[in-house]
């Protein structure tokens, strides 16, 4: 009798301990979540405030005199739609090409065996360790010499076959595409490129989504290269345009915040829609061999 | 641009060739695989290898961007070694790298371990929320933090005053605080990104390893040391190298938040290169700084990779 009571109390106190630990854990995790998301919410709330209200003490998360003025100004006084449009089509085009070239290259590394494969793969491996800041100046000079400076071609062409994308696709294709399927298609007389397009691509569709999101984010968010290579203001991409706002409208933070919020909308939407694929795609190379 | 670069495994060519059916290559032209990988190598030669070699050539010259260039030998390099601005940029970048590798990486590991707790609900919501900062453009992030760091009306000072009652900190206007401010942004932006790598790694660790450690009487710290750390070694390597390469080239945050200032107190190496070339028209000098950065990053990445045993196949 005494023994049963003891076990019972011990068990209940350990569940209580576990419950307390879990509550503490949730509290910490939620706090981190707030820290992660708050700056964005703060920008969102600021974008609906008149300038005078952004700079009040103590700061208010909810705007008292909510206004859409910042957003209308963004469309009336600033070429915001043009920046957005430029960024979108440049990133989409670059991404479409990158998805094609990366899956093609990843497929070759995953499923063919050819002399020099190891060396070629090592070259690609090492290429990811070249910091962009090194080639910034020579690449700019090169663009100027071949007449690509201040053109969108310079924003797209050098980045349409990123090494990380080829690596990511290789990892996926090794796992997702069995050799027998390719063999069977070969016996049926399909061409090598036909096998890639009609058999391999449909089988790795989730990976294509991951690669597309990853590439789109990189392209849409890139700043340093467009800053260097684009000189005429009417060609600016969104990050360049936002940066130029700070110089011209340094007092109008509402406008700047409205711009940053709208600029973030496409990336957040795409991320939320394809987050599972993106996260799996990014981690496949690092976790599984 | 190379934010998420790096690698863990190389192809195990030998093993694969053994499982290949004989005579397979005869069914198609031997050129096919080369054709398929060629786009990368064309771009590589034109826009990566070529420019890197050209960077070295440029670094031995004095050139204003237009007109003829003059051969100056290694004098750009000797000038860099004497240039206190460059020393400052290197020191600042080292701070950013150290903060990223020594703060962000362990922090992300701890958060991921917490997220991996058995029976935790809402894991996906946390994962997505934590990852969100990385989805935003560094320009957007820097602009948002400009108002958060405002000395008089910024959110951060208001929160600090409310919680611990300290006087407003001049985040962007005082040399040391400005460095801290940039480190805060780095931590905010990168931690959640690394969490997803660590969490994926943790989820692939078999549960029975922890149960075996339980039976051996290991506590939470013992399990962390004897199971989590060794099992996560490949992921940690990936993460450490990614963060290192990313932080070594930091540009947007100091460029937008502080314009490298006050003074030159937050200027990074990438910013130094940008300024030398495009504000001071000293292209050879900028190229020399870039080439030094390349050598340091390349050597240190190789050392890190060796230290973590990346690329060694038989282990």
Interface residues (C-beta under 8 A of the other chain):
Chain A: X22 X25 X28 X29 X32 X33 X35 X36 X37 X38 X39 X40 X42 X43 X46 X54 X55 X56 X57 X58 X59 X101 X104 X105 X107 X108 X109 X112 X113 X114 X117 X118 X120 X121 X122 X123 X124 X125 X126 X127 X128 X129 X130 X131 X132 X133 X134 X135 X136 X137 X138 X139 X140 X141 X142 X157 X158 X159 X160 X161 X163 X164 X166 X167 X170 X179 X183 X186 X192 X196 X214 X217 X218 X220 X221 X222 X223 X224 X225 X228 X238 X239 X242 X243 X246 X253 X256 X257 X260 X263 X264 X267 X268 X271 X272 X275 X279 X280 X282 X283 X285 X286 X287 X288 X289
Chain B: X1 X2 X3 X4 X5 X6 X7 X8 X9 X10 X11 X13 X16 X17 X19 X20 X21 X24 X25 X27 X28 X29 X30 X32 X33 X34 X36 X37 X39 X40 X41 X43 X44 X46 X47 X48 X49 X50 X51 X52 X54 X55 X58 X65 X111 X114 X115 X117 X119 X120 X125 X126 X127 X128 X129 X130 X131 X132 X133 X135 X136 X137 X138 X139 X140 X141 X143 X144 X145 X146 X147 X148 X150 X152 X153 X154 X155 X158 X162 X188 X192 X196 X197 X200 X201 X204 X234 X235 X238 X239 X245 X248 X249 X251 X252 X256 X269 X270 X273 X274 X277 X278 X283 X286 X287 X290 X291 X293 X294 X297 X298 X301 X302 X311
